[in-house]
Amino acid sequence: MSGTYDDERTFEPMPPAQGRGFASTWWGLAWLKALEDTALDGQQLKQGRRLARQGAVGALTVRPGRITAVVRDRDGSQYRGDVLLQELDDEDWDRFLAMAAERSGHIAALLDREMPPHLVEDAAGAGIELLPGIGDLEPECTCGAWDHCPHTAALSYQVARLLDQDPFVLLLLRGRAERPLLDALQERVAAPPADEPATAWGVPAEEAFAARDIVPPLPVPPALPAEPGDPARLDTETPPEPGIDPAALEFLAADAAARAHRMLADALAPGHELQPFTVELTEDQDCVRLAATCRDSHISARLAEASGRRPAELFTALRAWRLGGAVSLRVLEEEWTPAPQELARAMAGLDRAWAEGERPALRATGGNRWTATGRDAQLRLGPDGRWWPYRKERGRWSPAGPADRDPAAALEAALESSPAE
């Protein structure tokens, strides 16, 4: 766009539209229907489509009631074409603002550059026709034609492409520019109802301090919903911006709702203030957490790529996460050195669990890792003092079960999953 004003917008010439339709949104198609149902000569429309596809339409200027552009004909001559659409009067706009302000979804749709059918239907219910109908698009051209000629037709086809991108073009044609319209909507939403007196914001500090002992108790917390809410569906008629994956965004929204539900459940549980804070996850760990709940192979592949793991590594990480979350993942991927007294207690517990001379021989293979001699079984000590059984599968160590406070129980679990050589 080369220029924009309160009551006028100028758009740079569009590239040729070879191989594609001029509109994909329902409101863009409605504009084309009004054009094609109005024109008396289908041959003129055909020539106009050809000119539009060839990029023969120059910069488009949109102002209330009129769209203008210079169109280059096939012989190189140029003509100024105009398409006129009746503006809405002040009373119409007042009704439109009142209707839109009553529904936050209407405002949200406009901000997303969309014009959902229910917005147009509600406007029509209020006596306001936003989209043009048969005979509403009036042509004017310096070629002298009295009906739609190839030049005004080409202009109209390019306008459909503009409307696909931004329905505010239609609203400007009807008489209101984007910024003033949104400002007026904001004023409507913020204003108190007509039957309620306006009140000042806040309370004087003296009054608030004096009422400190008579403030009513906090309301009862709301009941926990039975399940997380459904995220918004993003399958709109407007195509996503490059690099935006609607399915991935819906997956992340559903995950956020599920996490919020769990957090609310924890906050409403008795004694929640005594619960430890949740461990902060790294970006890599969060990729594993998300992949553990994902059922979409396309999204799983993106998460695997983001985590920097090969498929076999991600599979092992997912098993660890499902067994114990972030702590289990740390045990899988990190080594650390326990205190000597902690190791001494562990070895004493292991000795008590087996008869003399029967305990499997263990050799240290890392700061917190001990491998059973002659067996693909391993014992790992986690940072929370629990012991984790591990087994070797296809040359890779993998968790063999949940953690246990008793090192002997964890070792038995590892040995049971790893037959003797």
C-alpha positions as CSV (number, residue, x, y, z in Angstrom):
1,M,0.0,0.0,0.0
2,S,1.5,3.3,-1.0
3,G,-0.7,5.7,0.9
4,T,-3.4,5.8,3.6
5,Y,-5.6,8.6,4.9
6,D,-8.6,8.9,7.1
7,D,-11.0,8.9,4.2
8,E,-8.8,7.5,1.4
9,R,-6.5,4.6,0.8
10,T,-4.3,4.0,-2.2
11,F,-3.0,0.5,-3.1
12,E,-0.1,-0.3,-5.3
13,P,-0.8,-2.2,-8.6
14,M,-1.3,-5.9,-8.0
15,P,0.8,-8.5,-9.7
16,P,-0.9,-10.7,-12.4
17,A,-3.4,-13.2,-11.1
18,Q,-2.5,-16.0,-13.5
19,G,-3.7,-19.5,-12.4
20,R,-5.8,-18.4,-9.4
21,G,-9.3,-17.1,-8.7
22,F,-9.8,-13.5,-7.8
23,A,-11.5,-14.2,-4.5
24,S,-11.5,-17.1,-2.0
25,T,-13.3,-15.6,1.0
26,W,-17.1,-15.7,1.0
27,W,-17.4,-11.9,1.1
28,G,-14.9,-11.5,-1.8
29,L,-17.0,-14.0,-3.8
30,A,-20.2,-12.0,-2.8
31,W,-18.6,-8.9,-4.4
32,L,-17.9,-10.8,-7.6
33,K,-21.5,-12.1,-7.7
34,A,-22.8,-8.6,-7.4
35,L,-20.6,-7.6,-10.4
36,E,-21.4,-10.6,-12.6
37,D,-25.2,-10.5,-11.8
38,T,-25.3,-6.7,-12.7
39,A,-23.3,-6.6,-15.9
40,L,-25.4,-7.0,-19.1
41,D,-22.6,-8.1,-21.4
42,G,-20.7,-11.3,-20.3
43,Q,-18.1,-10.6,-23.1
44,Q,-17.2,-7.4,-21.4
45,L,-16.6,-9.2,-18.1
46,K,-14.5,-11.8,-19.9
47,Q,-12.3,-9.1,-21.3
48,G,-12.1,-7.4,-17.9
49,R,-11.0,-10.7,-16.3
50,R,-8.3,-11.0,-18.9
51,L,-7.0,-7.5,-18.3
52,A,-7.0,-8.0,-14.5
53,R,-5.1,-11.3,-14.9
54,Q,-2.5,-9.5,-17.0
55,G,-1.9,-6.9,-14.4
56,A,-3.3,-4.1,-16.5
57,V,-5.0,-2.3,-13.5
58,G,-2.9,0.4,-12.0
59,A,-2.9,1.8,-8.4
60,L,-6.4,1.6,-6.8
61,T,-7.7,4.5,-4.8
62,V,-10.5,3.7,-2.4
63,R,-12.6,6.4,-0.8
64,P,-16.2,6.6,0.6
65,G,-18.6,5.6,-2.2
66,R,-16.0,5.2,-5.0
67,I,-13.0,3.1,-6.2
68,T,-10.8,4.5,-8.9
69,A,-7.9,3.1,-11.1
70,V,-6.3,3.6,-14.5
71,V,-6.6,0.5,-16.6
72,R,-4.4,-0.1,-19.6
73,D,-6.2,-1.6,-22.6
74,R,-4.8,-4.3,-24.9
75,D,-3.8,-1.7,-27.5
76,G,-1.9,0.3,-24.8
77,S,-4.5,3.1,-24.4
78,Q,-5.4,4.0,-20.8
79,Y,-8.7,4.7,-19.3
80,R,-9.9,5.9,-15.9
81,G,-12.4,3.5,-14.4
82,D,-14.6,4.2,-11.4
83,V,-17.0,1.9,-9.5
84,L,-19.5,3.6,-7.2
85,L,-21.2,2.1,-4.2
86,Q,-23.7,3.9,-2.1
87,E,-22.5,5.1,1.3
88,L,-24.3,4.4,4.6
89,D,-25.7,7.5,6.3
90,D,-24.9,8.5,9.9
91,E,-28.1,6.7,11.2
92,D,-27.0,3.5,9.5
93,W,-23.5,3.7,11.0
94,D,-25.0,4.4,14.4
95,R,-27.0,1.2,14.2
96,F,-24.0,-0.7,12.9
97,L,-21.8,0.5,15.8
98,A,-24.5,-0.4,18.4
99,M,-24.9,-3.9,16.9
100,A,-21.2,-4.6,16.7
101,A,-20.5,-3.3,20.2
102,E,-22.9,-5.8,21.6
103,R,-20.9,-8.8,20.4
104,S,-17.1,-9.0,21.1
105,G,-16.9,-11.6,18.4
106,H,-17.8,-9.0,15.7
107,I,-15.0,-6.7,16.9
108,A,-12.5,-9.6,17.1
109,A,-13.4,-10.7,13.6
110,L,-12.8,-7.3,12.1
111,L,-9.5,-6.9,13.9
112,D,-8.5,-10.3,12.3
113,R,-9.4,-8.9,8.9
114,E,-12.4,-11.2,8.6
115,M,-16.1,-10.6,7.9
116,P,-18.0,-13.7,9.3
117,P,-21.5,-14.4,7.9
118,H,-23.1,-13.7,11.3
119,L,-21.7,-10.2,11.3
120,V,-23.3,-9.4,8.0
121,E,-26.5,-11.2,9.0
122,D,-26.7,-9.2,12.2
123,A,-26.1,-6.0,10.3
124,A,-28.8,-6.9,7.8
125,G,-31.1,-7.6,10.8
126,A,-30.4,-4.0,11.8
127,G,-31.3,-2.7,8.3
128,I,-27.8,-2.3,7.1
129,E,-26.6,-4.0,3.9
130,L,-22.8,-4.2,4.0
131,L,-22.2,-6.3,0.9
132,P,-23.4,-5.0,-2.5
133,G,-26.3,-6.6,-4.3
134,I,-27.6,-6.7,-7.9
135,G,-27.3,-3.2,-9.4
136,D,-25.4,-1.7,-6.4
137,L,-22.0,-1.5,-8.3
138,E,-22.3,1.5,-10.7
139,P,-19.6,1.9,-13.3
140,E,-18.1,5.0,-14.8
141,C,-15.3,5.0,-17.4
142,T,-13.6,7.5,-19.7
143,C,-14.1,5.1,-22.6
144,G,-17.7,6.3,-22.6
145,A,-19.5,2.9,-21.9
146,W,-22.7,3.2,-19.9
147,D,-22.6,-0.4,-18.6
148,H,-19.7,-2.3,-17.1
149,C,-16.9,-2.2,-19.7
150,P,-13.6,-4.2,-19.7
151,H,-11.9,-1.4,-17.7
152,T,-14.5,-1.2,-14.8
153,A,-14.8,-5.0,-14.8
154,A,-11.0,-5.4,-14.5
155,L,-11.1,-2.8,-11.7
156,S,-13.9,-4.7,-9.9
157,Y,-12.0,-8.1,-10.2
158,Q,-9.0,-6.5,-8.6
159,V,-11.1,-5.1,-5.8
160,A,-12.3,-8.6,-5.0
161,R,-8.6,-9.5,-4.3
162,L,-8.3,-6.5,-2.0
163,L,-11.4,-7.5,-0.1
164,D,-10.0,-11.0,0.4
165,Q,-7.1,-9.4,2.3
166,D,-8.9,-6.6,4.1
167,P,-12.7,-6.3,4.6
168,F,-12.1,-2.7,5.9
169,V,-11.9,-1.8,2.2
170,L,-15.6,-2.5,1.9
171,L,-16.4,-0.5,5.1
172,L,-14.4,2.4,3.7
173,L,-16.4,2.2,0.5
174,R,-19.5,2.3,2.6
175,G,-18.3,5.5,4.3
176,R,-16.1,4.7,7.4
177,A,-12.3,4.4,7.5
178,E,-10.7,1.8,9.7
179,R,-9.2,3.9,12.5
180,P,-12.2,6.1,13.1
181,L,-14.5,3.1,12.9
182,L,-12.5,1.1,15.5
183,D,-12.2,4.2,17.7
184,A,-15.9,4.6,17.7
185,L,-16.4,1.0,18.5
186,Q,-14.0,1.3,21.5
187,E,-15.9,4.3,22.8
188,R,-19.2,2.3,22.6
189,V,-17.7,-0.7,24.4
190,A,-16.1,1.5,27.1
191,A,-19.1,3.8,27.7
192,P,-21.6,2.9,30.5
193,P,-25.2,2.0,29.5
194,A,-27.4,5.0,28.9
195,D,-29.5,4.3,32.0
196,E,-26.5,4.2,34.3
197,P,-24.7,7.3,35.5
198,A,-21.0,7.5,34.7
199,T,-18.8,6.9,37.8
200,A,-15.3,7.9,38.6
201,W,-12.6,5.3,38.5
202,G,-11.2,4.1,41.8
203,V,-11.9,5.0,45.5
204,P,-10.2,7.8,47.5
205,A,-7.4,6.4,49.6
206,E,-8.9,7.7,52.9
207,E,-12.1,5.8,52.2
208,A,-10.3,2.6,51.4
209,F,-8.1,2.8,54.5
210,A,-11.1,3.6,56.7
211,A,-13.0,0.6,55.4
212,R,-10.2,-1.9,56.0
213,D,-12.0,-3.6,58.8
214,I,-15.4,-3.8,57.2
215,V,-14.4,-5.1,53.8
216,P,-16.5,-8.2,53.0
217,P,-14.8,-11.6,52.7
218,L,-13.5,-12.7,49.4
219,P,-16.1,-14.6,47.3
220,V,-16.0,-18.4,47.3
221,P,-13.6,-19.6,44.5
222,P,-15.4,-21.0,41.5
223,A,-15.8,-24.7,41.1
224,L,-13.2,-26.5,39.1
225,P,-14.5,-27.3,35.6
226,A,-14.8,-31.0,34.9
227,E,-12.3,-30.7,32.0
228,P,-10.3,-28.1,30.1
229,G,-12.2,-26.0,27.6
230,D,-11.9,-26.6,23.9
231,P,-9.5,-24.2,22.1
232,A,-10.6,-22.0,19.3
233,R,-10.7,-23.6,15.9
234,L,-8.5,-21.8,13.4
235,D,-9.9,-23.3,10.2
236,T,-11.1,-19.9,8.9
237,E,-11.6,-18.9,5.3
238,T,-8.6,-16.6,5.5
239,P,-5.4,-18.5,4.6
240,P,-2.6,-18.4,7.3
241,E,0.4,-16.2,7.0
242,P,3.6,-17.9,5.7
243,G,5.2,-20.0,8.4
244,I,2.0,-20.3,10.5
245,D,0.7,-23.8,11.1
246,P,-2.9,-23.7,12.3
247,A,-2.9,-27.3,13.5
248,A,0.2,-26.7,15.6
249,L,-1.3,-23.6,17.1
250,E,-4.5,-25.5,18.0
251,F,-2.4,-28.2,19.6
252,L,-0.5,-25.6,21.7
253,A,-3.8,-24.0,22.7
254,A,-5.2,-27.3,23.8
255,D,-2.0,-28.0,25.8
256,A,-2.2,-24.6,27.5
257,A,-5.8,-25.2,28.5
258,A,-4.9,-28.6,30.0
259,R,-2.0,-27.1,31.9
260,A,-4.2,-24.2,33.2
261,H,-6.8,-26.8,34.3
262,R,-4.2,-28.7,36.3
263,M,-2.8,-25.5,37.8
264,L,-6.3,-24.5,38.9
265,A,-6.9,-27.9,40.4
266,D,-3.7,-27.6,42.4
267,A,-4.6,-24.1,43.5
268,L,-8.0,-25.2,44.8
269,A,-6.8,-28.3,46.5
270,P,-6.4,-28.2,50.4
271,G,-2.8,-27.4,51.4
272,H,-1.9,-26.1,48.0
273,E,0.4,-23.5,49.6
274,L,2.6,-26.3,50.9
275,Q,3.1,-27.8,47.5
276,P,6.6,-27.3,45.9
277,F,6.9,-25.1,42.9
278,T,6.8,-26.8,39.5
279,V,10.2,-27.4,38.0
280,E,10.9,-24.9,35.2
281,L,11.5,-26.7,32.0
282,T,14.1,-25.9,29.4
283,E,12.9,-25.5,25.8
284,D,14.3,-28.9,25.0
285,Q,12.5,-30.6,27.9
286,D,9.3,-28.9,26.9
287,C,9.6,-30.3,23.4
288,V,9.7,-33.8,24.9
289,R,6.7,-33.0,27.2
290,L,4.6,-31.8,24.3
291,A,5.7,-34.8,22.1
292,A,4.6,-37.2,24.9
293,T,0.9,-36.1,24.5
294,C,0.9,-35.4,20.7
295,R,-1.0,-37.7,18.4
296,D,-0.4,-35.8,15.2
297,S,2.6,-37.3,13.3
298,H,3.3,-34.0,11.5
299,I,3.5,-32.0,14.8
300,S,5.5,-34.8,16.4
301,A,8.1,-34.6,13.6
302,R,8.4,-30.8,14.2
303,L,8.8,-31.3,17.9
304,A,11.5,-34.0,17.3
305,E,13.4,-31.6,15.0
306,A,13.1,-28.8,17.6
307,S,14.5,-31.0,20.3
308,G,17.6,-31.9,18.3
309,R,17.1,-35.6,18.9
310,R,17.1,-38.5,16.4
311,P,14.0,-40.7,16.4
312,A,15.5,-43.4,18.6
313,E,16.7,-40.8,21.1
314,L,13.3,-39.1,21.2
315,F,11.6,-42.4,21.8
316,T,13.8,-43.1,24.8
317,A,13.3,-39.5,26.1
318,L,9.5,-40.0,25.8
319,R,9.6,-43.2,27.8
320,A,11.6,-41.4,30.5
321,W,9.1,-38.5,30.6
322,R,6.1,-40.8,30.9
323,L,7.7,-42.5,33.8
324,G,8.7,-39.5,35.8
325,G,8.5,-36.2,34.0
326,A,11.4,-33.7,34.1
327,V,13.2,-35.5,36.9
328,S,13.2,-38.7,35.0
329,L,14.4,-36.9,31.9
330,R,17.3,-35.4,33.9
331,V,18.3,-38.9,35.1
332,L,18.3,-40.1,31.5
333,E,20.5,-37.3,30.2
334,E,22.6,-35.9,33.0
335,E,25.3,-37.3,35.3
336,W,26.2,-36.0,38.7
337,T,28.2,-37.1,41.7
338,P,26.3,-38.0,44.9
339,A,27.7,-37.4,48.4
340,P,29.8,-40.3,49.8
341,Q,27.4,-40.8,52.8
342,E,24.5,-41.2,50.3
343,L,26.4,-43.9,48.4
344,A,27.4,-45.7,51.7
345,R,23.7,-45.9,52.7
346,A,22.7,-47.2,49.3
347,M,25.4,-50.0,49.4
348,A,24.3,-51.0,52.9
349,G,20.7,-51.3,51.7
350,L,21.8,-53.4,48.8
351,D,23.9,-55.7,51.0
352,R,20.9,-56.3,53.3
353,A,18.6,-57.2,50.4
354,W,20.8,-60.2,49.3
355,A,22.4,-63.0,51.1
356,E,26.1,-62.8,51.5
357,G,27.9,-63.3,48.2
358,E,24.6,-63.3,46.2
359,R,24.3,-59.6,45.4
360,P,25.0,-58.8,41.8
361,A,28.4,-57.2,41.3
362,L,28.1,-53.5,40.4
363,R,30.7,-51.3,38.8
364,A,30.6,-47.5,38.7
365,T,30.0,-46.3,35.1
366,G,29.4,-42.6,35.9
367,G,28.9,-40.3,38.9
368,N,25.4,-41.6,39.7
369,R,25.3,-44.8,37.6
370,W,26.2,-48.4,38.5
371,T,26.0,-51.2,36.0
372,A,25.5,-54.9,36.9
373,T,28.5,-56.9,35.8
374,G,27.5,-59.3,33.0
375,R,24.0,-57.9,32.7
376,D,22.4,-55.2,30.6
377,A,21.0,-53.7,33.8
378,Q,21.9,-50.4,35.5
379,L,21.0,-48.4,38.6
380,R,20.8,-44.7,38.5
381,L,20.4,-42.3,41.4
382,G,18.2,-39.2,40.8
383,P,18.7,-35.8,42.2
384,D,15.6,-36.3,44.4
385,G,17.2,-39.3,46.2
386,R,15.2,-42.0,44.3
387,W,16.7,-44.9,42.3
388,W,15.9,-45.6,38.7
389,P,16.2,-49.0,37.0
390,Y,17.7,-49.0,33.5
391,R,18.3,-51.6,30.8
392,K,20.2,-51.6,27.6
393,E,18.2,-52.0,24.4
394,R,19.9,-52.0,21.0
395,G,23.0,-50.5,22.5
396,R,21.1,-47.7,24.3
397,W,20.3,-47.3,28.0
398,S,16.6,-46.8,28.6
399,P,14.5,-46.5,31.8
400,A,13.0,-49.9,32.8
401,G,10.4,-48.7,35.2
402,P,9.5,-46.1,37.8
403,A,11.8,-44.9,40.5
404,D,12.0,-46.4,44.0
405,R,13.3,-45.1,47.3
406,D,14.8,-48.6,47.9
407,P,17.9,-49.2,45.7
408,A,17.5,-52.9,46.0
409,A,13.9,-52.8,44.6
410,A,15.1,-50.6,41.7
411,L,18.0,-53.0,41.0
412,E,15.6,-56.0,41.0
413,A,13.4,-54.3,38.5
414,A,16.3,-53.6,36.2
415,L,17.6,-57.2,36.5
416,E,14.1,-58.7,35.8
417,S,14.0,-56.8,32.5
418,S,17.5,-57.8,31.6
419,P,18.1,-61.6,31.4
420,A,21.5,-62.9,32.4
421,E,24.1,-63.4,29.7
